[in-house]
């Protein structure tokens, strides 16, 4: 063994040893730097510089490093598109466009002035030089997202603006390269325009159709994850074929799959986990391997060029962030976060520099190549990457931490989220996955606990106990895949309803979810148990769910609300469940109710950016017709009347039977609690409808 170690040469070629060294770096750097409050991504970049070919030459930046690093870069852009809240994005699209104009123009102008008037580059080279600073890489986005503020307005504006400014920057690159090679003409512009339109259409229109079909027909979790990776690389390849950079393709892939991978799902957890654990750290190490500290001491000209690049890039991004803050009256911390997220230059900058460096426009008298971007710009870009990533890391983490703490202090709802306890009644193996997914969908983000119960008849044999263990084990495993702890409860009782009711009292359950088995739907025995058993628990919400397809594949929900539902004690609690479904699934919510009810919902929706439409109906029979006009990939949610009001709304009792006969879509019936008000704020809300504006603010803070 000792002799084998002695014969190791640098750089190391053994793939096993190379991978081990990189994994040790990925493991140890965060553990060490977290203790001294230094962002670990900065440590990974520096570690890459130390072990790379320009450092101690322990590892070479070969194809294996490039492949994993490229995947990490695509992953960052994909996650940015995947986690963006489409409701917020549509609401704030003009803010994102405004920010993209600021963050493209300010660095571009400063870079052009520096290149043309100070460094005396040609106009063409100065334009390309200036475009290097307009783009940015969301290198700290995974860490900011991990702090729970991915839905913050400043993050949403920056992510949306990133897509636009990177596309503009890379289009400048394509045009300048074409002009340097004498290819710009009518044919060039037509080809570029057509390829962009085709690329956008295929990714944003065709990809969702393919993905929806795949998720509806393939249940294997591993296959679903591999499918996601395939979509990322396919979109990246299509982007390159269209003449733009692969990172734009990855971002568009995230947008295309945004509504099909719910933020609370196990698939989302799997995508984030693998990216943050493996691919993104490999990308940061590969970036570090490009850094050559010796290049900065070879020539004063390199340091001069690097200084201009730093001022243009970081100064321009700061100006853009402050202009955005002033324009939209954001807080100081939000302005700093925009600057921190947009300050890092890595992916698009490096791509543009390498393309410009490799283009030879002429030769000197001695035969030396004259490049579109010279080696001083190349070396300066490496220093820019190091310093901009350092500034981005510290500024983003400091401001994100303050925003997260402020959000935590502001999230004061009438009901403490820690008191939310959702119980899944799982008695049939076929409904387990559907029930767990619904539980993950309706819970608030702060709730990391679910309960699942299986009732065993006292006279049951050993096989019944094993079946219960199997069902609850599967439920626990599915919840764990989404990083949620599920407490499994096995109850021996002669009566299922009594067994569940006793657990509700013992555990302080707030919501009971019951799944309908297969094609049985509302059987007579189930309806009897529902009205004469489950609904007697007047202090809890009861949700009855019938699922025929995965929740993530539903495009739109029709939500039916009876007259005077807003006067029920459990109205706000039930609406929060519906809001959670819309927010976590990304599906469009179409609310149907009377004018008075919809007025309240519209006021709430202004404070919680939900993609919703509101439609007035005059009678319950009209609402029923809406339910039976559902199309494929649409679902139904019915808020049932207060349980004590069925004598006034006898048609509500007929809803289960009507659904049983007529509807083969996903549907959910929500029976609000009815006996007592949970707290003073809800009681005030019922007596004074103006207080629903305050409840809307509470919902907004919960989802912020």
C-alpha positions, -999 to 999 in steps of 0.1 A, spaced: 0 0 0 29 24 9 46 17 -24 13 23 -43 10 57 -26 46 66 -34 40 60 -71 10 83 -73 17 111 -97 0 145 -100 -25 152 -113 -42 120 -100 -56 98 -127 -72 71 -106 -110 78 -110 -118 63 -76 -93 85 -58 -103 116 -77 -139 111 -68 -130 104 -32 -110 136 -29 -139 157 -43 -164 141 -20 -142 148 10 -140 184 0 -178 186 -5 -183 170 29 -157 189 50 -158 224 36 -194 232 46 -189 217 81 -158 239 86 -171 271 71 -205 270 88 -188 274 122 -172 307 111 -203 320 92 -186 318 58 -208 307 29 -196 272 19 -199 278 -18 -171 303 -15 -150 275 2 -158 251 -26 -146 276 -52 -114 282 -33 -108 245 -27 -112 240 -65 -85 266 -71 -61 250 -46 -64 214 -59 -68 225 -96 -42 227 -124 -33 263 -114 -29 254 -78 -12 223 -65 -23 203 -96 -38 175 -75 -67 171 -100 -70 181 -136 -101 198 -150 -108 169 -173 -140 157 -190 -153 141 -158 -151 174 -139 -166 193 -168 -195 169 -172 -205 170 -135 -198 207 -133 -220 214 -164 -248 193 -148 -245 214 -117 -247 247 -136 -278 234 -155 -292 222 -122 -289 257 -106 -308 273 -136 -334 245 -136 -341 249 -99 -345 286 -104 -372 280 -130 -388 251 -111 -391 269 -78 -403 302 -91 -439 309 -80 -458 313 -113 -486 332 -97 -461 357 -82 -441 357 -115 -472 367 -135 -482 393 -110 -447 407 -109 -436 402 -145 -434 440 -151 -412 443 -121 -389 415 -134 -388 432 -168 -379 465 -153 -352 450 -132 -338 431 -162 -335 465 -181 -317 480 -152 -294 451 -146 -286 448 -183 -281 484 -191 -261 497 -161 -232 472 -163 -233 473 -201 -229 511 -203 -201 511 -177 -184 481 -195 -186 498 -229 -172 531 -216 -143 512 -199 -136 490 -229 -138 517 -256 -125 548 -239 -101 535 -213 -88 502 -228 -92 514 -264 -109 482 -277 -127 483 -311 -164 490 -311 -172 453 -317 -149 441 -290 -162 468 -266 -198 456 -271 -189 420 -264 -167 431 -234 -197 451 -220 -221 422 -224 -199 401 -201 -212 421 -171 -249 423 -180 -255 386 -173 -252 369 -139 -254 334 -124 -278 326 -95 -250 308 -78 -263 315 -43 -299 307 -51 -299 272 -36 -288 286 -3 -313 314 -3 -341 289 -13 -330 267 16 -337 295 40 -373 295 30 -376 328 12 -377 316 -24 -412 332 -27 -400 366 -14 -407 395 -39 -371 404 -43 -361 368 -51 -390 365 -75 -380 397 -93 -343 387 -95 -350 352 -108 -375 365 -135 -350 392 -145 -322 366 -147 -339 348 -175 -344 380 -195 -309 396 -190 -291 363 -197 -310 358 -229 -302 394 -240 -265 390 -230 -261 358 -250 -280 372 -279 -254 400 -280 -227 373 -280 -244 356 -310 -247 388 -329 -211 400 -322 -197 366 -332 -217 366 -364 -205 402 -372 -169 393 -365 -172 364 -390 -191 385 -415 -223 364 -412 -248 391 -401 -275 397 -427 -312 391 -432 -307 354 -433 -289 355 -399 -317 374 -382 -344 352 -397 -326 320 -387 -320 333 -351 -356 345 -347 -371 313 -361 -349 290 -340 -357 310 -308 -395 308 -315 -392 270 -322 -371 264 -291 -395 284 -268 -426 267 -283 -412 232 -279 -400 236 -244 -428 256 -229 -457 240 -249 -446 205 -257 -426 196 -226 -456 200 -202 -477 177 -224 -450 150 -224 -444 154 -187 -481 153 -177 -485 121 -197 -454 106 -182 -463 114 -146 -498 101 -151 -487 67 -165 -453 60 -148 -454 57 -110 -418 45 -105 -400 72 -85 -366 65 -99 -379 67 -135 -396 100 -127 -364 115 -114 -344 102 -145 -371 117 -167 -365 151 -151 -328 149 -158 -335 140 -194 -358 170 -197 -330 193 -184 -304 180 -208 -329 179 -237 -339 215 -232 -302 225 -229 -294 208 -262 -323 224 -279 -311 258 -267 -277 252 -281 -292 241 -314 -312 274 -314 -280 294 -310 -283 303 -273 -265 290 -242 -276 257 -226 -283 274 -192 -313 292 -208 -326 259 -219 -323 245 -184 -342 275 -170 -370 271 -195 -372 234 -186 -378 245 -150 -406 268 -161 -421 240 -182 -422 215 -153 -430 241 -127 -466 231 -123 -460 194 -126 -435 190 -97 -453 203 -66 -431 221 -42 -441 199 -13 -438 166 -32 -412 138 -27 -400 143 -63 -392 180 -56 -373 169 -25 -354 144 -45 -345 168 -72 -333 194 -47 -314 169 -26 -293 154 -54 -286 187 -69 -275 204 -37 -255 173 -25 -237 164 -56 -240 183 -88 -240 219 -76 -209 214 -54 -191 198 -83 -199 228 -104 -184 252 -78 -152 231 -76 -149 231 -114 -153 269 -114 -125 271 -88 -102 251 -110 -103 279 -136 -87 304 -112 -50 311 -118 -37 334 -92 -3 337 -109 -18 353 -140 -25 385 -119 12 390 -112 25 385 -147 13 418 -161 0 451 -147 -22 453 -177 -41 422 -165 -47 439 -132 -59 470 -149 -83 452 -171 -96 431 -141 -101 464 -121 -123 478 -149 -142 446 -152 -149 445 -114 -161 481 -113 -183 477 -144 -198 444 -132 -202 448 -95 -208 486 -96 -234 482 -124 -252 454 -105 -253 475 -74 -267 505 -93 -294 482 -109 -303 468 -75 -307 502 -59 -327 515 -88 -350 485 -85 -354 491 -48 -363 527 -53 -387 520 -82 -407 494 -63 -402 508 -27 -385 476 -14 -368 474 19 -331 478 23 -326 441 29 -346 432 -2 -325 457 -23 -293 441 -8 -306 406 -16 -313 416 -52 -277 429 -55 -263 398 -38 -282 374 -61 -273 393 -93 -237 401 -84 -222 367 -91 -207 363 -126 -198 328 -136 -217 308 -162 -228 332 -190 -197 354 -184 -173 325 -187 -191 312 -218 -189 346 -235 -153 351 -226 -142 316 -239 -161 322 -272 -146 356 -277 -111 343 -268 -113 315 -293 -123 338 -322 -92 350 -341 -99 381 -361 -64 386 -376 -27 381 -369 2 404 -361 33 408 -383 50 381 -362 22 357 -367 6 361 -332 -32 357 -333 -53 388 -325 -83 376 -306 -117 392 -302 -111 391 -265 -75 390 -254 -58 370 -226 -60 399 -202 -98 398 -204 -97 360 -200 -76 363 -168 -96 392 -156 -128 372 -160 -114 346 -136 -107 373 -110 -142 386 -116 -157 352 -110 -138 348 -77 -145 383 -63 -181 385 -75 -190 351 -61 -174 361 -28 -194 394 -26 -225 376 -38 -222 350 -11 -217 373 19 -242 400 8 -269 374 -1 -266 353 30 -266 383 54 -296 400 38 -315 367 33 -309 358 70 -325 392 81 -354 387 57 -360 352 70 -360 363 106 -384 392 98 -407 369 80 -407 345 110 -416 373 133 -443 386 110 -460 352 104 -485 355 132 -517 338 122 -549 334 142 -540 298 146 -505 286 156 -491 265 128 -475 242 153 -511 233 164 -519 220 129 -523 182 130 -535 164 100 -547 128 103 -548 104 73 -572 75 76 -554 49 55 -572 15 54 -566 6 18 -532 1 2 -544 15 -32 -552 49 -16 -520 54 5 -499 74 -20 -529 96 -30 -537 103 7 -501 112 16 -497 134 -14 -529 153 -5 -517 156 31 -484 171 19 -504 195 -4 -529 209 21 -505 214 51 -488 247 57 -451 249 50 -441 251 87 -458 219 95 -434 189 93 -457 164 110 -485 143 97 -504 114 114 -517 83 97 -540 57 113 -551 22 104 -579 6 124 -577 -31 131 -608 -50 142 -603 -66 176 -612 -100 161 -586 -96 133 -560 -122 126 -523 -119 122 -525 -111 85 -546 -80 93 -519 -67 116 -492 -73 90 -513 -55 64 -517 -25 87 -480 -25 93 -474 -26 55 -498 2 48 -485 25 75 -449 17 66 -456 28 30 -472 60 42 -442 68 64 -418 62 36 -436 84 12 -438 112 37 -401 109 45 -393 113 8 -407 148 11 -387 154 43 -419 152 65 -422 130 96 -453 109 96 -465 94 129 -480 60 123 -509 49 146 -523 14 148 -556 12 166 -575 -19 177 -612 -12 178 -644 -30 168 -657 2 151 -636 22 126 -654 55 133 -651 52 171 -614 43 167 -607 73 146 -627 96 168 -608 85 199 -575 92 182 -588 127 171 -594 135 207 -562 120 220 -539 137 195 -557 170 191 -563 165 154 -574 195 134 -580 179 100 -591 144 91 -585 132 55 -605 102 43 -599 86 9 -625 69 -13 -614 35 -24 -610 29 -61 -642 28 -81 -664 23 -51 -668 60 -44 -695 69 -19 -709 36 -9 -740 35 13 -720 23 43 -694 51 38 -722 78 36 -737 64 68 -704 65 86 -697 100 72 -729 117 84 -735 96 115 -699 93 126 -670 114 112 -690 146 109 -700 144 146 -664 156 153 -675 192 151 -641 207 161 -622 194 131 -622 198 93 -632 166 74 -618 162 39 -631 134 17 -609 127 -13 -614 108 -45 -583 106 -67 -581 92 -102 -548 108 -113 -518 124 -96 -524 158 -80 -494 173 -99 -511 166 -132 -543 187 -125 -543 219 -145 -573 236 -129 -596 232 -99 -633 242 -99 -640 254 -63 -677 255 -54 -687 275 -23 -723 276 -10 -741 308 1 -732 322 35 -702 298 38 -682 328 51 -703 328 82 -692 292 92 -667 290 120 -644 269 100 -645 290 68 -610 305 71 -594 272 81 -610 255 51 -600 282 28 -564 279 39 -565 242 29 -578 252 -6 -552 280 -8 -525 255 0 -536 232 -28 -535 260 -53 -501 274 -41 -484 240 -38 -497 225 -70 -496 256 -92 -530 247 -106 -554 275 -115 -582 279 -91 -617 288 -104 -640 299 -75 -677 298 -79 -700 314 -54 -723 344 -47 -712 380 -49 -708 384 -12 -686 354 -7 -665 361 -38 -659 397 -26 -643 383 5 -622 358 -15 -610 385 -39 -598 407 -9 -579 377 5 -564 368 -28 -548 403 -31 -526 394 -2 -518 359 -12 -506 356 -48 -528 328 -60 -536 323 -97 -573 324 -94 -605 335 -112 -638 343 -95 -672 336 -111 -706 345 -97 -734 319 -96 -770 325 -85 -780 290 -74 -765 258 -62 -780 239 -91 -758 262 -113 -728 252 -93 -736 215 -98 -737 220 -135 -702 236 -133 -690 204 -116 -703 182 -143 -687 203 -171 -651 194 -160 -626 186 -187 -597 162 -186 -570 171 -161 -594 192 -141 -604 187 -105 -633 196 -82 -633 210 -47 -666 215 -29 -668 234 4 -698 218 21 -722 238 42 -720 240 80 -731 206 93 -759 222 113 -773 239 82 -782 207 62 -819 213 71 -816 246 52 -794 231 24 -808 196 19 -792 195 -16 -758 194 1 -765 159 14 -771 148 -22 -737 160 -34 -718 127 -26 -743 106 -44 -743 129 -74 -705 128 -76 -706 90 -73 -729 87 -103 -717 115 -126 -680 124 -121 -648 105 -128 -624 134 -121 -604 141 -89 -627 157 -63 -624 168 -27 -652 176 -3 -643 198 26 -666 199 57 -656 228 79 -656 225 117 -689 239 130 -692 238 168 -669 264 182 -646 292 170 -610 283 173 -599 318 185 -611 354 189 -598 365 155 -620 339 136 -650 349 157 -645 386 148 -641 376 112 -675 359 112 -692 388 130 -675 415 109 -666 407 73 -642 436 71 -618 416 93 -613 392 63 -589 418 49 -567 412 79 -571 374 75 -559 379 39 -528 396 52 -522 367 75 -525 342 46 -501 364 26 -475 363 54 -479 325 57 -471 321 20 -444 349 18 
